[in-house]
Amino acid sequence: MKKIFNKTKGIIKGAPIAVLISAAIHGLLLLAAVGFVVFTIIDKPQQQFVPVQKIDRPKMKLKKLRVKVKQNSKPKSSTQRIISKTTKAMPDIQLPEMSGVGGGLGESIGGFDLMDDMKNMSMMGLTKSIGNDLEGTFIDFSRLRSGTVNSRFPPNSFNEEAIYKVCREYVAEDWNVAVFSKFYQASTKLYATQFMVPTVSSRIGPAHFGVSDKFRSQDWAILYKGKIGRPEGGRFRFWGVGDCVFIIRVNGEWVFDGSWGPERQAFLDYEREDPSVNRKHSLGSHVARVGSWFTLEPGEPTDMELLISEGRGGDFLMMLLVQEEGVDYPENEHGAPILPMFKMTAVPNHLIDEIEYLTVPDRMDIAGGPIFGAY
C-alpha cells in the first residue's frame, strides 16, 4: 500500500515533461491565432486612389470664315445718299394719330408694323395712312351717289367737256368738295406720298380703289387732301403734267395746273405760269407745265389739295416734280433741269424700279431731293 500511494502522489505533484511541452505549444498556437485575427482586422490596408493619367488629344485648327463682298464701283444714281440741309435747331414735331394703326402696344407693337406696309405701296398709294401722306377719294362721274347710272355721262362716249364743267364748278366754289357729293364715291381710301404715274392704262384708278368690277376706266377723278411741310421751309414750284385734269392748291392758293388734253385751253384761266419755261421741257411723252412759286414756313404743316381726273379712258398719267428756289440742278441733253420727284416720304426700292422702267432716263430724280413730310 505504501508503494502505490507514493506513485500516485508523484504524478499529481508534477506532470510529465511531454505534457507540459504540448500544453505550452498549444498555448502559443492559440495566442498566435488570436493575434493574427486581431491584427488582420485592425491593420486592414486603406484604399488608395491613383490619379488618372492625362490623355493627349489632338487639337483642330479653326479656319476663319471668308465671305466675298462684291463692291460696286459706281452706285446707281437713283439710290445715291441724299444729304439734306442742316438746321441750328430741330423744331418740336407732334405725331398725329395714324388711321388704321392698332390702339396700343398689344396690337402688332403699335405703329411699327407700318414699315412692312411700305413694301405694298403702289404708284397710287397705300391702303393705310402713315401720317405723311394725302388721303385720296375716288369719284365716279358716270354714276350718282346712289349708284345708279348718271345720264349726263352716257356710256361709250367722250365726256371730257362734262368733266371740265364739274371741275370749273369745283374751283369756282373755292375748291368746295360738296360739288362732288352728288357722284358716287368709293369706300376705299388710298394714301399717296408721291404723284408719279407714268403713262399706263386708265384702269389703274378703279383697280387700285377696288371698284374695277363695277366702273369703267373713264369718267373718274381722285381728290387728294392733307398737309405737307418742310423743316427748313423754303420757296418751291411744281413741274408736271396730268391727263386730263391735274390741279393743285397749297395753303388756299392755286399754284399749279398741269391739265392736258384737246380741250385744255378752254378749261380754266390759270395765268400764273412762267412763259420762259412752261411747255418747253419734255416729261415722259408730254411736255411739262410749270406752276407758280409758293412758300412753306419752317416746320409748319400746310394744307395741300390735288385733283386729278380721267375723261376719255385708254391712257392715264400724272407726273409731279418740284423745284426749290436757289438750288442748281443738273441738266439733261435737252437743257432741261433734272428735278426731283415730289415726295412726302422716302420712296421704296421696288417703286423706284417700277417708275424708272416706265419713264425716259434723265428726265427726273426719283429718289433724291427734299421730302415734304408734315410730321
C-alpha positions as CSV (number, residue, x, y, z in Angstrom):
1,M,0.0,0.0,0.0
2,K,2.8,2.3,0.7
3,K,4.3,2.0,-2.8
4,I,1.1,2.6,-4.6
5,F,0.4,5.8,-2.6
6,N,3.8,7.1,-3.3
7,K,3.5,6.6,-7.1
8,T,0.2,8.3,-7.4
9,K,1.4,11.3,-5.4
10,G,4.2,11.9,-7.8
11,I,2.0,12.2,-10.7
12,I,-0.3,14.8,-9.2
13,K,2.6,16.9,-7.9
14,G,4.2,17.4,-11.2
15,A,3.1,16.5,-14.8
16,P,5.4,14.8,-17.2
17,I,7.6,17.0,-19.4
18,A,5.9,16.0,-22.6
19,V,2.5,17.1,-21.4
20,L,3.9,20.4,-20.3
21,I,5.6,20.9,-23.7
22,S,2.4,20.1,-25.5
23,A,0.3,22.4,-23.4
24,A,2.9,25.2,-24.0
25,I,2.8,24.6,-27.7
26,H,-1.0,24.7,-27.9
27,G,-1.0,27.9,-25.8
28,L,1.4,29.6,-28.1
29,L,-0.6,28.5,-31.1
30,L,-3.7,29.9,-29.6
31,L,-2.1,33.2,-28.8
32,A,-0.7,33.3,-32.4
33,A,-4.1,32.6,-33.9
34,V,-5.8,35.3,-31.7
35,G,-3.1,37.8,-32.6
36,F,-3.3,37.1,-36.3
37,V,-7.1,37.7,-36.3
38,V,-6.8,40.9,-34.3
39,F,-4.0,42.4,-36.3
40,T,-5.7,41.3,-39.6
41,I,-8.9,43.3,-38.6
42,I,-7.0,46.3,-37.2
43,D,-4.3,46.5,-39.8
44,K,-6.7,46.3,-42.8
45,P,-5.0,48.4,-45.5
46,Q,-6.7,51.6,-46.6
47,Q,-7.9,52.1,-50.2
48,Q,-5.5,54.3,-52.2
49,F,-6.7,56.5,-55.1
50,V,-4.4,56.6,-58.1
51,P,-4.7,59.8,-60.2
52,V,-5.9,59.5,-63.8
53,Q,-3.2,59.9,-66.3
54,K,-3.6,62.9,-68.7
55,I,-4.6,62.0,-72.2
56,D,-3.2,64.0,-75.0
57,R,-5.9,64.9,-77.5
58,P,-5.1,66.2,-81.0
59,K,-6.1,69.9,-81.4
60,M,-8.1,71.0,-84.5
61,K,-7.1,74.2,-86.2
62,L,-10.1,76.5,-86.8
63,K,-10.3,78.3,-90.1
64,K,-11.7,81.8,-90.4
65,L,-14.8,82.1,-92.5
66,R,-14.2,84.2,-95.5
67,V,-17.1,85.9,-97.3
68,K,-16.6,87.6,-100.7
69,V,-18.1,91.0,-100.8
70,K,-18.9,92.4,-104.2
71,Q,-18.1,96.1,-104.3
72,N,-19.8,98.3,-106.8
73,S,-17.5,100.8,-108.4
74,K,-20.4,103.2,-109.2
75,P,-23.8,103.2,-107.4
76,K,-27.0,103.8,-109.2
77,S,-28.0,107.4,-109.4
78,S,-31.5,106.6,-108.1
79,T,-30.1,105.1,-104.8
80,Q,-27.5,107.8,-104.0
81,R,-27.4,109.1,-100.5
82,I,-29.2,112.4,-100.2
83,I,-27.7,114.9,-97.8
84,S,-30.3,117.5,-96.6
85,K,-29.5,120.9,-95.3
86,T,-28.8,121.1,-91.6
87,T,-30.6,123.4,-89.2
88,K,-29.5,125.0,-86.0
89,A,-32.4,123.5,-84.0
90,M,-34.9,120.9,-84.7
91,P,-38.5,122.1,-84.3
92,D,-40.8,120.3,-82.0
93,I,-42.7,117.8,-84.0
94,Q,-46.0,116.3,-82.9
95,L,-47.0,112.9,-84.3
96,P,-50.6,112.7,-85.5
97,E,-53.0,109.8,-84.9
98,M,-52.5,107.3,-87.7
99,S,-55.6,105.8,-89.1
100,G,-55.5,102.0,-89.5
101,V,-52.9,101.6,-86.7
102,G,-53.6,99.4,-83.7
103,G,-54.7,101.1,-80.4
104,G,-51.7,100.1,-78.4
105,L,-48.6,98.0,-78.0
106,G,-50.7,94.9,-77.8
107,E,-51.6,95.2,-81.4
108,S,-48.6,94.5,-83.6
109,I,-46.5,96.8,-81.5
110,G,-48.5,99.9,-82.2
111,G,-47.5,101.5,-85.5
112,F,-44.1,99.8,-86.0
113,D,-45.7,97.3,-88.4
114,L,-46.2,100.3,-90.8
115,M,-42.7,99.7,-92.2
116,D,-43.8,96.4,-93.7
117,D,-46.7,98.2,-95.5
118,M,-44.2,100.2,-97.5
119,K,-43.5,97.0,-99.4
120,N,-47.1,97.1,-100.6
121,M,-47.0,100.7,-101.7
122,S,-48.2,101.2,-105.3
123,M,-47.9,104.2,-107.6
124,M,-51.5,105.2,-106.4
125,G,-50.6,104.9,-102.7
126,L,-51.3,102.8,-99.6
127,T,-54.5,101.5,-98.1
128,K,-53.3,102.7,-94.7
129,S,-52.1,106.1,-93.7
130,I,-48.5,106.5,-92.4
131,G,-49.1,110.1,-91.3
132,N,-47.1,111.8,-94.0
133,D,-49.5,111.4,-97.0
134,L,-52.5,112.8,-98.7
135,E,-55.8,111.0,-98.5
136,G,-57.3,110.1,-101.8
137,T,-61.1,109.8,-102.6
138,F,-62.2,108.1,-105.8
139,I,-65.1,109.8,-107.6
140,D,-67.0,108.1,-110.4
141,F,-68.9,110.7,-112.6
142,S,-70.7,108.0,-114.6
143,R,-72.9,107.1,-111.5
144,L,-74.8,109.1,-109.0
145,R,-74.3,108.8,-105.3
146,S,-76.9,106.1,-105.0
147,G,-75.0,104.0,-107.6
148,T,-77.5,104.5,-110.5
149,V,-76.3,105.5,-113.9
150,N,-75.7,109.2,-114.5
151,S,-77.4,110.3,-117.7
152,R,-75.0,113.3,-118.0
153,F,-72.2,110.8,-118.7
154,P,-73.5,108.4,-121.4
155,P,-71.5,105.2,-121.8
156,N,-69.1,104.7,-124.7
157,S,-68.8,108.4,-125.3
158,F,-66.2,111.1,-124.6
159,N,-67.3,113.1,-121.7
160,E,-64.3,115.4,-121.1
161,E,-66.3,118.6,-121.5
162,A,-68.8,117.4,-118.9
163,I,-65.9,116.7,-116.5
164,Y,-64.3,120.1,-117.2
165,K,-67.7,121.7,-116.3
166,V,-67.7,119.9,-112.9
167,C,-64.1,120.9,-112.3
168,R,-64.8,124.5,-113.2
169,E,-67.7,124.5,-110.7
170,Y,-65.3,123.0,-108.0
171,V,-62.7,125.7,-108.5
172,A,-65.4,128.5,-108.7
173,E,-66.9,127.3,-105.4
174,D,-63.5,127.8,-103.7
175,W,-62.5,124.2,-104.2
176,N,-65.5,123.0,-102.3
177,V,-65.7,119.2,-102.1
178,A,-69.5,119.4,-101.8
179,V,-69.6,119.8,-105.6
180,F,-68.7,116.1,-105.9
181,S,-71.2,114.9,-103.3
182,K,-73.8,114.1,-106.0
183,F,-71.5,111.5,-107.6
184,Y,-70.6,108.0,-106.4
185,Q,-67.5,107.8,-104.1
186,A,-65.7,104.6,-103.4
187,S,-65.5,103.5,-99.8
188,T,-61.8,102.6,-100.1
189,K,-59.3,105.4,-99.4
190,L,-55.8,105.5,-100.7
191,Y,-52.9,107.4,-99.1
192,A,-50.4,108.8,-101.6
193,T,-46.9,110.0,-100.7
194,Q,-45.9,110.9,-104.3
195,F,-47.8,111.6,-107.5
196,M,-45.8,109.9,-110.2
197,V,-47.7,107.6,-112.5
198,P,-46.1,107.5,-116.0
199,T,-48.4,106.6,-118.9
200,V,-50.3,103.5,-118.0
201,S,-53.8,102.1,-118.6
202,S,-56.6,104.3,-117.2
203,R,-57.9,101.2,-115.4
204,I,-55.3,101.8,-112.7
205,G,-57.6,104.2,-110.9
206,P,-60.7,102.0,-110.4
207,A,-58.5,98.9,-109.9
208,H,-56.5,100.3,-107.0
209,F,-59.6,101.7,-105.3
210,G,-61.2,98.3,-105.6
211,V,-64.1,99.2,-107.9
212,S,-62.8,97.9,-111.3
213,D,-65.5,95.3,-111.4
214,K,-68.3,97.9,-111.2
215,F,-67.0,101.0,-113.0
216,R,-65.5,102.0,-116.3
217,S,-61.9,103.1,-117.0
218,Q,-63.1,106.6,-117.8
219,D,-65.1,109.4,-116.3
220,W,-63.5,109.3,-112.9
221,A,-61.4,111.6,-110.6
222,I,-59.3,111.3,-107.5
223,L,-59.3,114.1,-104.9
224,Y,-56.3,114.1,-102.6
225,K,-56.2,116.2,-99.4
226,G,-53.8,116.6,-96.5
227,K,-50.8,118.5,-95.2
228,I,-47.3,118.9,-96.3
229,G,-44.3,120.5,-94.6
230,R,-40.6,121.1,-94.7
231,P,-38.4,121.6,-91.5
232,E,-36.2,124.1,-93.3
233,G,-39.1,125.9,-95.1
234,G,-38.4,127.5,-98.5
235,R,-39.9,128.5,-101.8
236,F,-41.0,125.9,-104.3
237,R,-42.9,125.4,-107.5
238,F,-44.3,122.4,-109.3
239,W,-43.4,121.0,-112.7
240,G,-45.6,118.3,-114.2
241,V,-48.4,117.1,-116.4
242,G,-51.7,115.1,-115.9
243,D,-54.3,113.6,-118.1
244,C,-56.8,115.1,-118.3
245,V,-57.3,117.4,-115.3
246,F,-54.4,118.0,-112.8
247,I,-54.6,121.0,-110.5
248,I,-53.1,121.7,-107.1
249,R,-53.7,124.2,-104.3
250,V,-51.3,124.9,-101.5
251,N,-52.4,126.9,-98.4
252,G,-55.6,128.0,-100.1
253,E,-53.8,129.3,-103.2
254,W,-54.0,127.7,-106.7
255,V,-50.3,127.1,-107.6
256,F,-50.4,124.5,-110.4
257,D,-52.4,123.5,-113.5
258,G,-50.9,120.6,-115.3
259,S,-54.0,119.6,-117.2
260,W,-53.6,118.1,-120.6
261,G,-56.0,117.4,-123.4
262,P,-57.5,118.8,-126.6
263,E,-59.9,121.0,-124.6
264,R,-57.4,122.0,-122.0
265,Q,-57.1,125.6,-123.3
266,A,-60.8,126.1,-122.7
267,F,-60.6,124.6,-119.2
268,L,-59.7,127.4,-116.7
269,D,-57.8,130.6,-116.9
270,Y,-54.6,129.9,-115.0
271,E,-52.4,132.9,-115.7
272,R,-49.6,132.2,-113.2
273,E,-47.3,130.1,-115.4
274,D,-43.7,131.2,-116.3
275,P,-43.6,131.6,-120.1
276,S,-39.9,131.2,-120.1
277,V,-40.0,127.6,-119.1
278,N,-43.7,126.5,-119.4
279,R,-44.3,123.7,-122.0
280,K,-40.6,123.8,-123.2
281,H,-39.3,120.7,-121.5
282,S,-40.4,117.1,-122.2
283,L,-41.6,114.9,-119.4
284,G,-42.3,111.4,-120.5
285,S,-44.2,111.6,-123.7
286,H,-45.6,115.0,-122.8
287,V,-44.3,118.5,-122.1
288,A,-44.1,119.8,-118.5
289,R,-46.2,122.6,-117.3
290,V,-44.7,124.9,-114.6
291,G,-46.6,126.3,-111.7
292,S,-46.2,129.4,-109.6
293,W,-43.9,129.8,-106.5
294,F,-45.3,129.1,-103.1
295,T,-43.7,129.4,-99.6
296,L,-43.5,126.9,-96.8
297,E,-42.8,128.2,-93.4
298,P,-40.1,126.2,-91.4
299,G,-41.7,123.3,-89.6
300,E,-45.3,124.5,-90.2
301,P,-47.8,121.9,-91.7
302,T,-49.5,123.4,-94.7
303,D,-52.7,122.4,-96.5
304,M,-52.4,120.8,-99.9
305,E,-55.2,119.7,-102.3
306,L,-54.8,117.9,-105.6
307,L,-57.4,116.9,-108.2
308,I,-56.7,114.5,-111.0
309,S,-59.3,113.2,-113.4
310,E,-59.6,110.8,-116.4
311,G,-62.1,111.5,-119.1
312,R,-61.6,109.6,-122.3
313,G,-60.2,106.4,-120.9
314,G,-57.3,104.5,-122.5
315,D,-54.1,106.1,-121.2
316,F,-53.7,107.8,-117.9
317,L,-50.8,109.7,-116.3
318,M,-49.9,112.1,-113.5
319,M,-46.3,113.3,-113.1
320,L,-45.3,115.8,-110.5
321,L,-41.8,117.2,-109.9
322,V,-40.7,120.0,-107.5
323,Q,-38.2,122.8,-107.9
324,E,-36.7,124.7,-104.9
325,E,-35.7,128.3,-105.4
326,G,-32.0,129.0,-105.3
327,V,-30.9,125.4,-106.0
328,D,-28.8,124.5,-109.0
329,Y,-29.9,121.3,-110.7
330,P,-28.1,119.2,-113.3
331,E,-29.4,119.4,-116.9
332,N,-30.1,116.6,-119.4
333,E,-29.0,116.6,-123.0
334,H,-32.0,118.9,-123.9
335,G,-31.0,121.6,-121.4
336,A,-33.9,120.8,-119.1
337,P,-33.3,120.6,-115.3
338,I,-33.4,117.2,-113.8
339,L,-35.8,117.9,-110.9
340,P,-36.6,115.6,-108.0
341,M,-39.9,113.9,-107.8
342,F,-42.3,115.4,-105.3
343,K,-42.5,113.0,-102.3
344,M,-43.6,113.0,-98.7
345,T,-41.5,110.1,-97.6
346,A,-38.6,108.0,-98.9
347,V,-39.6,106.0,-101.9
348,P,-39.4,102.2,-101.6
349,N,-36.9,100.5,-103.9
350,H,-39.5,98.4,-105.7
351,L,-41.4,101.6,-106.6
352,I,-38.2,103.3,-107.8
353,D,-37.6,100.4,-110.1
354,E,-41.2,100.4,-111.4
355,I,-41.1,104.2,-112.1
356,E,-37.7,104.0,-113.8
357,Y,-38.9,101.2,-116.0
358,L,-41.8,103.3,-117.2
359,T,-40.0,106.7,-117.7
360,V,-37.4,108.1,-120.0
361,P,-33.9,108.3,-118.4
362,D,-32.5,111.6,-117.2
363,R,-35.9,113.3,-117.0
364,M,-36.2,113.3,-113.2
365,D,-34.5,112.4,-109.9
366,I,-36.8,109.8,-108.4
367,A,-35.0,109.1,-105.1
368,G,-33.3,112.4,-104.4
369,G,-34.5,115.9,-103.4
370,P,-36.4,117.2,-100.4
371,I,-39.1,115.3,-98.5
372,F,-42.3,117.2,-97.7
373,G,-43.5,115.2,-94.7
374,A,-45.6,117.4,-92.4
375,Y,-44.9,115.2,-89.3
